[in-house]
Structure formats: structure tokens, C-alpha cells
């Protein structure tokens, strides 16, 4: 269980979403959390090519029939059927700081971790906290604010943090185990897309670009606000989308970039994808940063990991390629649905303030690859 002061979780009043530790006299001394980590957010995930090599010789055990979703298609979470009406979703996600503000770091990490539950079509039930902190290097008040940020996100999701585990580490690490519930017939896998489906993306790309600018000290206050806005926005529409039979597949876009997670859908569903780059929503400032030549190291590693599965038109700009592989922290839902349901899906997303949601392409029969137009 978490090794915290006994009264922290039970007696501390949750901090408001508008709270900023920069205005708290208790944290007046500046601290840059990103200085303690070599990478941040989902950009510190192991590159897909390396991960494939690491897992290549791992023998898969016999799988029980009630394990509806395991590791076979690199889906977002495990799903285990309890009975004809209920299945448990279990997932975990944690990373090193993507921002310097402790409270914002906690919020971003928690939002990102719960996203996998929503991406499977589930409703979160509770969470467990995963905490690794370099004690003696980071003030205890900053650690408290990280935990408070995670707590407030879980409160917004309507769930408790019911426990967890903490260790003393060289880099700050925070995240959650997310436990959710879904009807077995409403699980949204990443391998059930159909030929003819359209692809919808709910959040704009560019978080990795903003993160890179932040590390360089060149990100504007407006850019930081955009970054926090999107990375702390819960993917709650996944719950309603699970009730739509016309939604055939779903995943969230995180560390492997839009291209990488779309390839997972293609490989699992044995289909090809066509993406219209100009239709892909992108954070405006992130596009400017990308055009300046900025990119994360993870973006290049991601692209290398796609192999020959990506096809770009002649003359396709490098900055556009970098956005396609840009690692997203707490990114949007990537949805494959029947064409006749696309407008209803967009209306549902926009009703929940995902105003940038857009149709970005389609799926067809063919080898598992992505053609960018």
C-alpha cells in the first residue's frame, strides 16, 4: 500500500482543477520535474521494434476461455469475463514527468492510465496508484501534489484510488492500475474493424511536439495550456461508444503515435488503412513547432519500428511524418465504425467537448499497412 502520511488521502480537501502549484507558497521554490528524467510521458515507452524483439521468444501459456482480451493483438487492456453480463477490464500505465508542475504531472499520468479502460468501452471502477520517487531530491510537498493531481482526476472519473505501491527510485514515476467493468458483448477490441469502416480521431495530435518545446524552454504559456487541456481530458465517450454496434474497433493513441496504433488495428483486423493527412486534427502550435524541425527522439524510433508498413506519397514533408509518429501522452480515441454511424459518433464526441474530432480515413481489404494521402 502507499506509504503516505495517514491523513493525506482521507482528510485532504481535493485541489480544484484550476489550482496551480506555481501559486502555492508551500511550493514557492521552483522545481523542474523533467530534469530528473531522461524522457517524459508516453515518449519514454520502449520503442515498438525493440519491444517486438524482447517479446519474440516469449511462450504464450494456454489461455482460459474467459480471458476475452490478452496480449495477442497488443490491445489496450486485459478483459476477463465474470459472467454473461459482466467482464473486468484491467490495465496499468505509468511514466516519468512530461511537465515540471507536480500537480499537472499527476493529473496527466492519471488521465492517461484511465484512458485504456475507456478505449475498451468500459466504465472505471477504482484505481491503484503506482509511485516511484527519488526521495531527498524532490520535496515531499511536490510528491504530495503529484498524488493530489491523480486523486482529483479519479474523483472527476467518479472512482476512488483504493491503494497502490510506492518505492524510492532514481527518476520520478507515477501512474495507475485501472480496473473497469464492461458488458462482454460491448468490449471494443482493436482487431474487430471491418473493410469499409471509416476512421475517427477524437483528439488532435501534437502533444509530443509541445513536450519537446517545453524541455527546450521555448513553449509559450498558451502552448502549455493546450498541452495540459488535452492530456487531462478523460476519454469518457468510450463508455457510450461501447453501446453502439456500428463501432467495430477502438484504441487510444499514445506512445507509438497515430501511425503505430493504427497499424495495430490493421494488423489485428487484417486490413489496410488510408489516411488523409490534411483531415487529421493537429494542435495548431504543435504544427508550427513541427515545421520548425523539432521532433522527439521517440518519434524517430517509432517510425523505424513501423518497418515497411507505412506508405507516404512522393514529396511528403518530414514534419508531417514526424507528426504521424509523434508520441501522444493521454491521446485521443481512434475509432473504426460503419460509415452510416460516423455522424452519430462525431455528434457524441462533440457533445462531450471533443470539438476537434474528425474523420481521418478509412479501412479496406489488403495487407496490414497504412497509406497516407
N, C-alpha and C positions, 0 to 999 in steps of 0.2 A: 504494500500500500504506500501511498505517497507520504514521504517523510516531511510533513509540513507542521507549522505551529497548529496545535489542536483547534484553535478557534478560527482559522483562516476561512475554510470553506463554509463553515456553518454560521459564523457571526459577521462576516464582512459583507457590507452592503455592495451589491454588484455595481460596477462602474458603468456610467451611461455610455451609449455608443459614441457620443460627441466628445468624450473625455480624451485628453491628450496628456501623456506624462510630461511633455515639454513644459506644461503649465503647472506642474505639481512641485511645490517647494521641496518635497521629500526626494525628488529626483533631479534637483537643480544641476548637479554636476553632470555634464554631458557624457554619454556612453555610446559608443558605436558598436552595436552587436555584430555587424557584418565584419568587423576587424578580427573577430575571433574565429571566423570560419573561412575555409578555402573556397566554398561555393555556397549558394543560398537557394532556399525554396526547392521546387522540383527540379531545378537545374543541377542539383547535386546527386540526382539519381544515377545509378550505374548505366552507362551507355547501352543501348539495345544490342549492339553487336557483341559487346563484352558479356552482357547478361546471357545471350544465347549460347556463347561458348561455355560459360560456367554451368549452365543447366543441361548442356547437351548430353552428358552421360549419367544424368540422374535417373535412376529407375523409378518409374511410377508404380506405386503399390496398387493392389486391387481396390477399386473404388466402390463404396457402398452405393446401392441404387438410390438412396435418399439424398446423396450429395448431388444436387442438381447442377451446381456450377463449381468447378475446381480450378486447376491450373491449366487445363488443356488448351484454352484459347486466349490466355493472358487477359482474362476478364477483370473487372474492377473489384470484385469481392467474391468470397465463397458464399454459397447458398445451400442450406440444408433443410430438407422438408421435414417438418414435425408431424404433420397430418394433412388431410385433404384441403384444409383451409389456411394453413399457416406454414411459412418457411422462414427460417432465421437467416439473416444476412450478417456476415462477419467480415470486417476489414480493418486494416491498420495503415496509418501513414504518419510519417514524422520527418522533419528535416532541420537543417541549420538555418540561421536567420537570413531572410531576404530583405529585411528592413532593419533600421537601427532602433526604432521606437519599440520598447519591450511590449507594451500593450497591443500595438498593431501586429507585432510578430505573433503573439498568442492568438489573436483573432484570425489572422490569415492561416496559420497552421491548423487551427480547429475547423475552420470553414472547409479547407482543402480535404481534411480527413473525412468529414461527414459527406462530402460530395460523392464518394463511392457508393454510399448507401442509396442516395437519390438516383444515381446513374443506373442502379439495378432495378429501379422502380419502387424502392422500399421507403418505409417511414422509420426514422431513427427511434430507438427505444432508450438507450443510455450509452454513455461513453466511459472509457478508462483513459487516464492521462499517462503519457509516456514522457518522462522528464530526464534529461541529462544536462547537467550544468557544471561549468568549471568553477567550483566553489572557491572563494578567496580572490577570484579575478573579476567576477561580476557582483555588484552589490545585491544583497538579499532583497532589497526593495524592488530592484529591477526584475528579479526572478518572480517575486510576488505579482508584479504587474503582468508578466507573461502568462502566469496561471490565471489571473483575473480576466485577461483577454479571452482565453479559451473558455473560461466559465461563462462569460457573457454571451459568446456565440452559442454555446449549448443551451443557455437559457432562451435565446431567440428561437432556437430549433425546438424548444419545448421538452428538453431532456436534461437529466442530471449527469454530472460526472461522478460516477459511483465508486471510484477508486483509481488505482494505477500503480506505477512503479517509478522510482527515481534512482539515479546513480550520479556519481561525480565523474565528469568527463572533461576532455581537453577542449571540446567545442560545445557551444550551446545547442541543445537538441530539444525540440518539443513537438508533440503530436498526440494523436488519439487512437485508441481502438474504438471503432464504431460498430455498434450492434443495432440491427434494424429488423423489421418484420415486413413480409410481403406475402400475398396470396401466391401459391405455387404456379398458378396459371397466368400470373401477371409479371413474372420475372422478365426483365428486359436484358437479354444477353447481348453480347457483341457479335454473335455468329448466326443470327437469325434474319439478317437482311435479305431482301428479295430483289431480283432483277427488276428494274423499272422504278425502284424506290428513289425518292428524292432525299437529299442530304440537307439538314438544317443545323446551323450552329447558333447557339444561344448567346454567347459572349464574344466580344471582339478579341482578336489576337493582339499580342504585343507586350505582355507582362514581362517577358524575359528581356526585351529591349529596354523597358523602363528600369528594370532591376540593374542592368549593365550601366545605364547612365547614373543611377543612384550611387553605385560603387565608385564611379569616376568623380562623383561630386558635382555632376552637371545637370541633375534632374531638377526641374523647376517645382515650385510648390504646387502648381496646377497638375503637373505630371504625377507627383507623389499622391495627390488626392485621387486622381484617376486610378492609379495603381491600387490603392487601398480600397477604393469603391468597388472595383471588380473582384478583387481577391477576397473580400469579406462578404460577398453576396452569395447566400446559400442557394444551391441548385434545387430548391423546393419544387419547381414544376415537375420534377421526375415522378413525384407521387401521383399527380393527375395523369401524366402521360402513361403510367403503368396501366391505367384503366382503358386505354384506347387500343383496341386490337389492331388498328391500322398502323400503329407504331411497332415496327418489327424488330428493331435493334437500337441500342443506345449505349453510349460510353461517355466518359468525361475526358476532356482534352487537358493533359497535364504535362509531365516532364518529357515525353517523347515527341511533343509538338503535334500540330494538327495532322501533318502527313503521317507521322508514326502511328497515331491512334486510329486514323482512317485505314491505314494498312492492316491493322489488327482486325477491323471489321471485314475488310476484303479477304484476308486470309481465312478467317473463321467461316465466312459465308461463301467463299469460293466465287468471288465476283470481282469485277473491275470497277473503278471509280473514275468519274470525270468531274473535275473541279474547275469552276470559273473563277480565276483569282480575283478579278475585279468585283465579284459578288461577295467575297469573303470580308466580313466586318473586321476592321482593324482600328485600334485606338489611334486617333489622329497624330498625337505626338510621337507614338511609337513608330509610325510610318516615317516621320521626319527623321527620327533617330536612326532608323534602319538605312535610310537613304544617305545618311552621313558616313556610312561604312561601319557603324557599330554592330556588333553581334556577340553573343555569348559563346564561350567555348563549347557549351553543351549543344548549341545549335549545329556546329560543325560535326561533333561526334554523332549527333542524331542522324544527320544526312548521310554520313559514312555508313551508318548501321542500316539504312534503307536498301543498300545494295542496288540492284538494277530494277527495283520495283517502282521507281519514280520516273516519269517521262515529262520533260519540260519542252516547250516549243523553242525553236531557234530564237536566239537573242533575248531569252528570258533574263531579266535583270537579277543580279546576285542578291540585291537587297530583298527582292520578293522571295527568292529561295530561302533566305535566312528567316523570313517571317513564317514560312511554311514549316520550318523545323524548329522555330523558336520555342524553348521550353516554357510551358504555361504553368504557373502555380495557381491552383484553385481556378482552373479554366472552366469553360462552358460545357454544356451538354452537346454532343454530336449525335444527331437523331436521324435514323433511316425510317422513312414512313411512306405509305402509299401516296401517290400524287394527289388523289382526291382529298386526303386528310391534311395536306400541307397548310392550307389556310387556317384550319382549326388549330393546328399546332402553333402556328405563328401568333394567332389571337390569344391562345392560352399563355404563351411566353410573354407577350407584350402586356397582358393584363397583370402579370406579376413583375412588371418593370424591367423586363429584358427587351428594351426598345431597340437594341441593335440586332436582334435575331434575324436571320436571313437564310433563304435557300441558297446553297453554295454549289450544288452539283447534283449528280445522280449516280446510280449504280446500274451495271449491265452485266450480262454474261461475259465470261472471259477469264483469263488468268488473273491472279491476285496482284494488281498493280494500280497505280494512280496516275492518270493522265491529266496534266494541268493545261488548261486552255487560256 
